[in-house]
Amino acid sequence: MNKDQVKGRVSEAEGKVKEVTGKVVGNKDLERKGSVEKHIGKEQADHGDRQNDLQKKH
């Protein structure tokens, strides 16, 4: 597992927590920020997955 995979998955989880917390407390700003962070984390993790796949092929 590379650092992009780890950081991306951590960021994705943190974003999900913020998103759900925002929904529960009715804070739309926190909910939006959490959603954005979750999606950015997913993209970073996906990037790490692609890098890992490329390294395995070589």
All heavy atoms as a GROMACS GRO file, in nm:
protein
  454
    1MET      N    1   0.085  -0.117   0.000
    1MET     CA    2   0.000   0.000   0.000
    1MET      C    3   0.090   0.124   0.000
    1MET      O    4   0.183   0.133   0.078
    1MET     CB    5  -0.088  -0.003   0.125
    1MET     CG    6  -0.216   0.069   0.108
    1MET     SD    7  -0.326   0.043   0.247
    1MET     CE    8  -0.475   0.035   0.155
    2ASN      N    9   0.059   0.218  -0.088
    2ASN     CA   10   0.142   0.339  -0.094
    2ASN      C   11   0.076   0.454  -0.017
    2ASN      O   12  -0.038   0.444   0.029
    2ASN     CB   13   0.172   0.377  -0.240
    2ASN     CG   14   0.048   0.412  -0.320
    2ASN    OD1   15  -0.043   0.475  -0.269
    2ASN    ND2   16   0.045   0.370  -0.445
    3LYS      N   17   0.150   0.564  -0.005
    3LYS     CA   18   0.102   0.675   0.080
    3LYS      C   19  -0.025   0.740   0.025
    3LYS      O   20  -0.107   0.787   0.103
    3LYS     CB   21   0.212   0.777   0.104
    3LYS     CG   22   0.246   0.864  -0.014
    3LYS     CD   23   0.350   0.967   0.022
    3LYS     CE   24   0.370   1.062  -0.095
    3LYS     NZ   25   0.455   1.171  -0.062
    4ASP      N   26  -0.042   0.744  -0.108
    4ASP     CA   27  -0.164   0.801  -0.164
    4ASP      C   28  -0.286   0.717  -0.128
    4ASP      O   29  -0.393   0.772  -0.100
    4ASP     CB   30  -0.154   0.814  -0.316
    4ASP     CG   31  -0.072   0.935  -0.360
    4ASP    OD1   32  -0.079   1.038  -0.292
    4ASP    OD2   33  -0.002   0.925  -0.462
    5GLN      N   34  -0.270   0.588  -0.127
    5GLN     CA   35  -0.381   0.501  -0.089
    5GLN      C   36  -0.420   0.525   0.057
    5GLN      O   37  -0.538   0.538   0.088
    5GLN     CB   38  -0.342   0.354  -0.107
    5GLN     CG   39  -0.331   0.312  -0.252
    5GLN     CD   40  -0.274   0.173  -0.266
    5GLN    OE1   41  -0.167   0.144  -0.212
    5GLN    NE2   42  -0.344   0.086  -0.338
    6VAL      N   43  -0.321   0.532   0.144
    6VAL     CA   44  -0.348   0.551   0.287
    6VAL      C   45  -0.408   0.689   0.314
    6VAL      O   46  -0.513   0.700   0.377
    6VAL     CB   47  -0.219   0.532   0.370
    6VAL    CG1   48  -0.242   0.568   0.516
    6VAL    CG2   49  -0.167   0.390   0.356
    7LYS      N   50  -0.342   0.793   0.264
    7LYS     CA   51  -0.392   0.929   0.287
    7LYS      C   52  -0.532   0.948   0.227
    7LYS      O   53  -0.617   1.012   0.287
    7LYS     CB   54  -0.297   1.032   0.227
    7LYS     CG   55  -0.171   1.052   0.307
    7LYS     CD   56  -0.086   1.162   0.243
    7LYS     CE   57   0.038   1.190   0.325
    7LYS     NZ   58   0.115   1.301   0.266
    8GLY      N   59  -0.553   0.892   0.110
    8GLY     CA   60  -0.682   0.905   0.045
    8GLY      C   61  -0.793   0.838   0.123
    8GLY      O   62  -0.901   0.895   0.142
    9ARG      N   63  -0.767   0.721   0.173
    9ARG     CA   64  -0.870   0.649   0.249
    9ARG      C   65  -0.897   0.716   0.383
    9ARG      O   66  -1.012   0.721   0.428
    9ARG     CB   67  -0.831   0.503   0.264
    9ARG     CG   68  -0.837   0.433   0.129
    9ARG     CD   69  -0.860   0.285   0.133
    9ARG     NE   70  -0.888   0.234  -0.001
    9ARG     CZ   71  -0.799   0.218  -0.097
    9ARG    NH1   72  -0.673   0.250  -0.079
    9ARG    NH2   73  -0.835   0.169  -0.215
   10VAL      N   74  -0.794   0.770   0.447
   10VAL     CA   75  -0.814   0.843   0.572
   10VAL      C   76  -0.896   0.968   0.546
   10VAL      O   77  -0.993   0.997   0.618
   10VAL     CB   78  -0.678   0.878   0.638
   10VAL    CG1   79  -0.696   0.978   0.751
   10VAL    CG2   80  -0.609   0.752   0.689
   11SER      N   81  -0.862   1.042   0.442
   11SER     CA   82  -0.935   1.163   0.407
   11SER      C   83  -1.079   1.131   0.370
   11SER      O   84  -1.172   1.204   0.408
   11SER     CB   85  -0.865   1.234   0.291
   11SER     OG   86  -0.930   1.353   0.259
   12GLU      N   87  -1.098   1.022   0.300
   12GLU     CA   88  -1.233   0.979   0.262
   12GLU      C   89  -1.318   0.949   0.387
   12GLU      O   90  -1.434   0.991   0.397
   12GLU     CB   91  -1.224   0.855   0.173
   12GLU     CG   92  -1.352   0.811   0.111
   12GLU     CD   93  -1.334   0.693   0.016
   12GLU    OE1   94  -1.220   0.645  -0.006
   12GLU    OE2   95  -1.436   0.649  -0.037
   13ALA      N   96  -1.259   0.880   0.483
   13ALA     CA   97  -1.330   0.847   0.607
   13ALA      C   98  -1.360   0.972   0.689
   13ALA      O   99  -1.471   0.988   0.741
   13ALA     CB  100  -1.248   0.748   0.690
   14GLU      N  101  -1.264   1.063   0.699
   14GLU     CA  102  -1.285   1.187   0.773
   14GLU      C  103  -1.396   1.269   0.708
   14GLU      O  104  -1.480   1.328   0.776
   14GLU     CB  105  -1.157   1.269   0.779
   14GLU     CG  106  -1.051   1.211   0.869
   14GLU     CD  107  -0.918   1.284   0.862
   14GLU    OE1  108  -0.901   1.369   0.770
   14GLU    OE2  109  -0.832   1.258   0.946
   15GLY      N  110  -1.395   1.273   0.576
   15GLY     CA  111  -1.498   1.346   0.504
   15GLY      C  112  -1.636   1.288   0.528
   15GLY      O  113  -1.733   1.361   0.546
   16LYS      N  114  -1.645   1.157   0.529
   16LYS     CA  115  -1.774   1.091   0.555
   16LYS      C  116  -1.825   1.125   0.695
   16LYS      O  117  -1.944   1.152   0.713
   16LYS     CB  118  -1.759   0.939   0.536
   16LYS     CG  119  -1.887   0.862   0.557
   16LYS     CD  120  -1.990   0.895   0.452
   16LYS     CE  121  -2.115   0.811   0.470
   16LYS     NZ  122  -2.222   0.850   0.380
   17VAL      N  123  -1.735   1.125   0.793
   17VAL     CA  124  -1.774   1.160   0.930
   17VAL      C  125  -1.826   1.303   0.935
   17VAL      O  126  -1.931   1.330   0.996
   17VAL     CB  127  -1.655   1.140   1.028
   17VAL    CG1  128  -1.685   1.202   1.164
   17VAL    CG2  129  -1.622   0.992   1.042
   18LYS      N  130  -1.755   1.395   0.870
   18LYS     CA  131  -1.799   1.535   0.869
   18LYS      C  132  -1.933   1.550   0.798
   18LYS      O  133  -2.020   1.626   0.843
   18LYS     CB  134  -1.695   1.623   0.800
   18LYS     CG  135  -1.570   1.644   0.881
   18LYS     CD  136  -1.469   1.728   0.806
   18LYS     CE  137  -1.338   1.738   0.881
   18LYS     NZ  138  -1.237   1.813   0.805
   19GLU      N  139  -1.948   1.478   0.687
   19GLU     CA  140  -2.073   1.486   0.611
   19GLU      C  141  -2.192   1.439   0.696
   19GLU      O  142  -2.295   1.507   0.704
   19GLU     CB  143  -2.061   1.401   0.485
   19GLU     CG  144  -2.182   1.407   0.395
   19GLU     CD  145  -2.166   1.320   0.270
   19GLU    OE1  146  -2.086   1.223   0.272
   19GLU    OE2  147  -2.233   1.351   0.173
   20VAL      N  148  -2.177   1.326   0.761
   20VAL     CA  149  -2.284   1.270   0.844
   20VAL      C  150  -2.310   1.361   0.964
   20VAL      O  151  -2.425   1.387   1.000
   20VAL     CB  152  -2.251   1.126   0.888
   20VAL    CG1  153  -2.348   1.076   0.993
   20VAL    CG2  154  -2.250   1.034   0.767
   21THR      N  155  -2.204   1.410   1.025
   21THR     CA  156  -2.219   1.501   1.140
   21THR      C  157  -2.295   1.626   1.097
   21THR      O  158  -2.385   1.672   1.169
   21THR     CB  159  -2.081   1.539   1.198
   21THR    OG1  160  -2.013   1.421   1.239
   21THR    CG2  161  -2.097   1.632   1.317
   22GLY      N  162  -2.260   1.680   0.982
   22GLY     CA  163  -2.331   1.797   0.931
   22GLY      C  164  -2.478   1.770   0.910
   22GLY      O  165  -2.563   1.854   0.941
   23LYS      N  166  -2.512   1.652   0.859
   23LYS     CA  167  -2.652   1.614   0.840
   23LYS      C  168  -2.724   1.604   0.974
   23LYS      O  169  -2.836   1.652   0.988
   23LYS     CB  170  -2.663   1.480   0.767
   23LYS     CG  171  -2.638   1.487   0.620
   23LYS     CD  172  -2.656   1.351   0.555
   23LYS     CE  173  -2.622   1.358   0.407
   23LYS     NZ  174  -2.636   1.227   0.342
   24VAL      N  175  -2.660   1.541   1.071
   24VAL     CA  176  -2.723   1.518   1.201
   24VAL      C  177  -2.750   1.649   1.274
   24VAL      O  178  -2.858   1.668   1.330
   24VAL     CB  179  -2.636   1.424   1.288
   24VAL    CG1  180  -2.685   1.419   1.432
   24VAL    CG2  181  -2.633   1.284   1.228
   25VAL      N  182  -2.653   1.739   1.272
   25VAL     CA  183  -2.669   1.865   1.346
   25VAL      C  184  -2.733   1.976   1.262
   25VAL      O  185  -2.758   2.084   1.312
   25VAL     CB  186  -2.535   1.915   1.407
   25VAL    CG1  187  -2.480   1.814   1.505
   25VAL    CG2  188  -2.434   1.950   1.300
   26GLY      N  189  -2.759   1.947   1.135
   26GLY     CA  190  -2.822   2.045   1.049
   26GLY      C  191  -2.730   2.155   1.000
   26GLY      O  192  -2.774   2.266   0.969
   27ASN      N  193  -2.601   2.125   0.992
   27ASN     CA  194  -2.502   2.223   0.947
   27ASN      C  195  -2.468   2.192   0.801
   27ASN      O  196  -2.386   2.105   0.771
   27ASN     CB  197  -2.378   2.215   1.035
   27ASN     CG  198  -2.274   2.319   1.003
   27ASN    OD1  199  -2.267   2.369   0.892
   27ASN    ND2  200  -2.191   2.351   1.102
   28LYS      N  201  -2.534   2.263   0.709
   28LYS     CA  202  -2.515   2.237   0.565
   28LYS      C  203  -2.372   2.264   0.520
   28LYS      O  204  -2.320   2.196   0.432
   28LYS     CB  205  -2.611   2.322   0.482
   28LYS     CG  206  -2.756   2.286   0.502
   28LYS     CD  207  -2.784   2.150   0.441
   28LYS     CE  208  -2.930   2.116   0.454
   28LYS     NZ  209  -2.959   1.981   0.410
   29ASP      N  210  -2.305   2.363   0.580
   29ASP     CA  211  -2.168   2.395   0.543
   29ASP      C  212  -2.075   2.279   0.576
   29ASP      O  213  -1.993   2.238   0.494
   29ASP     CB  214  -2.122   2.523   0.613
   29ASP     CG  215  -1.988   2.574   0.563
   29ASP    OD1  216  -1.970   2.578   0.439
   29ASP    OD2  217  -1.903   2.610   0.647
   30LEU      N  218  -2.088   2.224   0.696
   30LEU     CA  219  -2.006   2.109   0.736
   30LEU      C  220  -2.038   1.989   0.648
   30LEU      O  221  -1.948   1.914   0.609
   30LEU     CB  222  -2.031   2.075   0.884
   30LEU     CG  223  -1.949   1.960   0.942
   30LEU    CD1  224  -1.800   1.988   0.933
   30LEU    CD2  225  -1.990   1.935   1.086
   31GLU      N  226  -2.164   1.971   0.617
   31GLU     CA  227  -2.205   1.859   0.531
   31GLU      C  228  -2.140   1.870   0.393
   31GLU      O  229  -2.087   1.772   0.340
   31GLU     CB  230  -2.357   1.861   0.517
   31GLU     CG  231  -2.414   1.744   0.444
   31GLU     CD  232  -2.566   1.747   0.436
   31GLU    OE1  233  -2.630   1.821   0.513
   31GLU    OE2  234  -2.619   1.675   0.350
   32ARG      N  235  -2.140   1.990   0.335
   32ARG     CA  236  -2.078   2.010   0.203
   32ARG      C  237  -1.927   1.991   0.208
   32ARG      O  238  -1.869   1.926   0.122
   32ARG     CB  239  -2.109   2.151   0.151
   32ARG     CG  240  -2.243   2.163   0.084
   32ARG     CD  241  -2.259   2.296   0.014
   32ARG     NE  242  -2.250   2.409   0.106
   32ARG     CZ  243  -2.353   2.461   0.172
   32ARG    NH1  244  -2.474   2.412   0.156
   32ARG    NH2  245  -2.336   2.564   0.254
   33LYS      N  246  -1.863   2.048   0.311
   33LYS     CA  247  -1.718   2.032   0.325
   33LYS      C  248  -1.680   1.885   0.340
   33LYS      O  249  -1.582   1.840   0.282
   33LYS     CB  250  -1.667   2.112   0.445
   33LYS     CG  251  -1.663   2.260   0.422
   33LYS     CD  252  -1.614   2.334   0.544
   33LYS     CE  253  -1.615   2.485   0.519
   33LYS     NZ  254  -1.571   2.560   0.638
   34GLY      N  255  -1.759   1.812   0.416
   34GLY     CA  256  -1.733   1.669   0.434
   34GLY      C  257  -1.748   1.592   0.304
   34GLY      O  258  -1.668   1.505   0.272
   35SER      N  259  -1.851   1.628   0.228
   35SER     CA  260  -1.873   1.562   0.099
   35SER      C  261  -1.756   1.587   0.004
   35SER      O  262  -1.709   1.494  -0.063
   35SER     CB  263  -2.003   1.612   0.037
   35SER     OG  264  -2.025   1.552  -0.088
   36VAL      N  265  -1.709   1.711   0.000
   36VAL     CA  266  -1.596   1.744  -0.088
   36VAL      C  267  -1.471   1.668  -0.043
   36VAL      O  268  -1.401   1.608  -0.125
   36VAL     CB  269  -1.571   1.897  -0.088
   36VAL    CG1  270  -1.438   1.930  -0.153
   36VAL    CG2  271  -1.685   1.969  -0.158
   37GLU      N  272  -1.445   1.668   0.088
   37GLU     CA  273  -1.327   1.599   0.140
   37GLU      C  274  -1.335   1.450   0.111
   37GLU      O  275  -1.235   1.387   0.074
   37GLU     CB  276  -1.316   1.622   0.291
   37GLU     CG  277  -1.190   1.568   0.351
   37GLU     CD  278  -1.174   1.603   0.499
   37GLU    OE1  279  -1.231   1.704   0.544
   37GLU    OE2  280  -1.104   1.527   0.568
   38LYS      N  281  -1.453   1.393   0.123
   38LYS     CA  282  -1.473   1.250   0.095
   38LYS      C  283  -1.440   1.219  -0.050
   38LYS      O  284  -1.370   1.122  -0.080
   38LYS     CB  285  -1.617   1.212   0.128
   38LYS     CG  286  -1.652   1.067   0.100
   38LYS     CD  287  -1.795   1.036   0.136
   38LYS     CE  288  -1.887   1.094   0.031
   38LYS     NZ  289  -2.027   1.054   0.047
   39HIS      N  290  -1.488   1.302  -0.142
   39HIS     CA  291  -1.464   1.278  -0.284
   39HIS      C  292  -1.317   1.298  -0.321
   39HIS      O  293  -1.263   1.223  -0.401
   39HIS     CB  294  -1.555   1.368  -0.368
   39HIS     CG  295  -1.697   1.323  -0.370
   39HIS    ND1  296  -1.762   1.275  -0.259
   39HIS    CD2  297  -1.787   1.316  -0.469
   39HIS    CE1  298  -1.885   1.243  -0.289
   39HIS    NE2  299  -1.904   1.266  -0.416
   40ILE      N  300  -1.254   1.399  -0.263
   40ILE     CA  301  -1.111   1.421  -0.289
   40ILE      C  302  -1.030   1.302  -0.238
   40ILE      O  303  -0.938   1.254  -0.304
   40ILE     CB  304  -1.064   1.554  -0.225
   40ILE    CG1  305  -1.124   1.671  -0.302
   40ILE    CG2  306  -0.912   1.562  -0.224
   40ILE    CD1  307  -1.102   1.806  -0.236
   41GLY      N  308  -1.066   1.254  -0.119
   41GLY     CA  309  -0.997   1.138  -0.064
   41GLY      C  310  -1.014   1.014  -0.151
   41GLY      O  311  -0.920   0.938  -0.171
   42LYS      N  312  -1.133   0.995  -0.204
   42LYS     CA  313  -1.157   0.881  -0.292
   42LYS      C  314  -1.071   0.891  -0.418
   42LYS      O  315  -1.012   0.791  -0.460
   42LYS     CB  316  -1.305   0.874  -0.332
   42LYS     CG  317  -1.332   0.762  -0.431
   42LYS     CD  318  -1.470   0.708  -0.420
   42LYS     CE  319  -1.501   0.599  -0.520
   42LYS     NZ  320  -1.396   0.504  -0.547
   43GLU      N  321  -1.062   1.010  -0.475
   43GLU     CA  322  -0.979   1.028  -0.594
   43GLU      C  323  -0.831   1.002  -0.564
   43GLU      O  324  -0.761   0.942  -0.644
   43GLU     CB  325  -0.997   1.169  -0.652
   43GLU     CG  326  -1.132   1.190  -0.717
   43GLU     CD  327  -1.160   1.092  -0.829
   43GLU    OE1  328  -1.071   1.067  -0.912
   43GLU    OE2  329  -1.273   1.040  -0.833
   44GLN      N  330  -0.785   1.049  -0.448
   44GLN     CA  331  -0.646   1.027  -0.411
   44GLN      C  332  -0.619   0.877  -0.390
   44GLN      O  333  -0.517   0.825  -0.434
   44GLN     CB  334  -0.610   1.104  -0.284
   44GLN     CG  335  -0.464   1.094  -0.246
   44GLN     CD  336  -0.428   1.179  -0.127
   44GLN    OE1  337  -0.514   1.230  -0.057
   44GLN    NE2  338  -0.299   1.194  -0.104
   45ALA      N  339  -0.712   0.808  -0.325
   45ALA     CA  340  -0.696   0.664  -0.304
   45ALA      C  341  -0.698   0.590  -0.438
   45ALA      O  342  -0.618   0.498  -0.460
   45ALA     CB  343  -0.807   0.612  -0.213
   46ASP      N  344  -0.788   0.631  -0.528
   46ASP     CA  345  -0.792   0.569  -0.660
   46ASP      C  346  -0.661   0.591  -0.736
   46ASP      O  347  -0.612   0.502  -0.805
   46ASP     CB  348  -0.910   0.623  -0.742
   46ASP     CG  349  -1.044   0.575  -0.691
   46ASP    OD1  350  -1.048   0.480  -0.610
   46ASP    OD2  351  -1.147   0.634  -0.733
   47HIS      N  352  -0.607   0.710  -0.724
   47HIS     CA  353  -0.478   0.741  -0.788
   47HIS      C  354  -0.370   0.647  -0.732
   47HIS      O  355  -0.290   0.591  -0.807
   47HIS     CB  356  -0.440   0.887  -0.763
   47HIS     CG  357  -0.305   0.925  -0.812
   47HIS    ND1  358  -0.275   0.938  -0.945
   47HIS    CD2  359  -0.190   0.950  -0.745
   47HIS    CE1  360  -0.148   0.970  -0.958
   47HIS    NE2  361  -0.094   0.978  -0.838
   48GLY      N  362  -0.369   0.630  -0.600
   48GLY     CA  363  -0.274   0.539  -0.538
   48GLY      C  364  -0.292   0.396  -0.585
   48GLY      O  365  -0.195   0.322  -0.606
   49ASP      N  366  -0.419   0.356  -0.603
   49ASP     CA  367  -0.447   0.221  -0.653
   49ASP      C  368  -0.391   0.203  -0.794
   49ASP      O  369  -0.332   0.099  -0.825
   49ASP     CB  370  -0.598   0.194  -0.656
   49ASP     CG  371  -0.660   0.183  -0.517
   49ASP    OD1  372  -0.586   0.160  -0.420
   49ASP    OD2  373  -0.784   0.196  -0.508
   50ARG      N  374  -0.410   0.304  -0.879
   50ARG     CA  375  -0.357   0.295  -1.016
   50ARG      C  376  -0.205   0.288  -1.015
   50ARG      O  377  -0.146   0.211  -1.092
   50ARG     CB  378  -0.406   0.414  -1.099
   50ARG     CG  379  -0.553   0.403  -1.138
   50ARG     CD  380  -0.596   0.511  -1.235
   50ARG     NE  381  -0.583   0.644  -1.182
   50ARG     CZ  382  -0.675   0.708  -1.109
   50ARG    NH1  383  -0.788   0.646  -1.078
   50ARG    NH2  384  -0.654   0.830  -1.066
   51GLN      N  385  -0.142   0.368  -0.929
   51GLN     CA  386   0.005   0.364  -0.920
   51GLN      C  387   0.051   0.225  -0.877
   51GLN      O  388   0.147   0.170  -0.931
   51GLN     CB  389   0.055   0.466  -0.818
   51GLN     CG  390   0.058   0.607  -0.866
   51GLN     CD  391   0.114   0.701  -0.760
   51GLN    OE1  392   0.088   0.681  -0.641
   51GLN    NE2  393   0.187   0.800  -0.801
   52ASN      N  394  -0.018   0.170  -0.780
   52ASN     CA  395   0.016   0.038  -0.729
   52ASN      C  396   0.001  -0.068  -0.838
   52ASN      O  397   0.086  -0.156  -0.853
   52ASN     CB  398  -0.073   0.006  -0.609
   52ASN     CG  399  -0.019  -0.105  -0.523
   52ASN    OD1  400   0.101  -0.123  -0.512
   52ASN    ND2  401  -0.108  -0.182  -0.463
   53ASP      N  402  -0.106  -0.059  -0.916
   53ASP     CA  403  -0.128  -0.152  -1.025
   53ASP      C  404  -0.017  -0.143  -1.129
   53ASP      O  405   0.029  -0.245  -1.181
   53ASP     CB  406  -0.264  -0.128  -1.092
   53ASP     CG  407  -0.381  -0.169  -1.006
   53ASP    OD1  408  -0.359  -0.243  -0.906
   53ASP    OD2  409  -0.494  -0.126  -1.036
   54LEU      N  410   0.024  -0.021  -1.161
   54LEU     CA  411   0.132  -0.003  -1.259
   54LEU      C  412   0.263  -0.062  -1.209
   54LEU      O  413   0.337  -0.121  -1.287
   54LEU     CB  414   0.150   0.146  -1.291
   54LEU     CG  415   0.044   0.208  -1.380
   54LEU    CD1  416   0.068   0.359  -1.392
   54LEU    CD2  417   0.047   0.145  -1.518
   55GLN      N  418   0.292  -0.046  -1.081
   55GLN     CA  419   0.416  -0.100  -1.025
   55GLN      C  420   0.415  -0.252  -1.027
   55GLN      O  421   0.518  -0.315  -1.049
   55GLN     CB  422   0.438  -0.049  -0.883
   55GLN     CG  423   0.476   0.097  -0.877
   55GLN     CD  424   0.488   0.147  -0.733
   55GLN    OE1  425   0.453   0.077  -0.639
   55GLN    NE2  426   0.533   0.271  -0.720
   56LYS      N  427   0.300  -0.311  -1.007
   56LYS     CA  428   0.289  -0.456  -1.008
   56LYS      C  429   0.311  -0.514  -1.148
   56LYS      O  430   0.359  -0.624  -1.163
   56LYS     CB  431   0.152  -0.501  -0.956
   56LYS     CG  432   0.138  -0.487  -0.808
   56LYS     CD  433   0.002  -0.536  -0.761
   56LYS     CE  434  -0.015  -0.519  -0.613
   56LYS     NZ  435  -0.147  -0.564  -0.567
   57LYS      N  436   0.273  -0.436  -1.250
   57LYS     CA  437   0.288  -0.484  -1.388
   57LYS      C  438   0.432  -0.479  -1.435
   57LYS      O  439   0.468  -0.546  -1.530
   57LYS     CB  440   0.200  -0.401  -1.482
   57LYS     CG  441   0.053  -0.429  -1.465
   57LYS     CD  442  -0.030  -0.348  -1.563
   57LYS     CE  443  -0.178  -0.377  -1.542
   57LYS     NZ  444  -0.260  -0.303  -1.636
   58HIS      N  445   0.515  -0.401  -1.370
   58HIS     CA  446   0.654  -0.386  -1.415
   58HIS      C  447   0.748  -0.462  -1.328
   58HIS      O  448   0.754  -0.502  -1.233
   58HIS     CB  449   0.695  -0.240  -1.418
   58HIS     CG  450   0.620  -0.165  -1.524
   58HIS    ND1  451   0.670  -0.147  -1.650
   58HIS    CD2  452   0.499  -0.105  -1.522
   58HIS    CE1  453   0.583  -0.078  -1.721
   58HIS    NE2  454   0.478  -0.052  -1.645
   0.00000   0.00000   0.00000
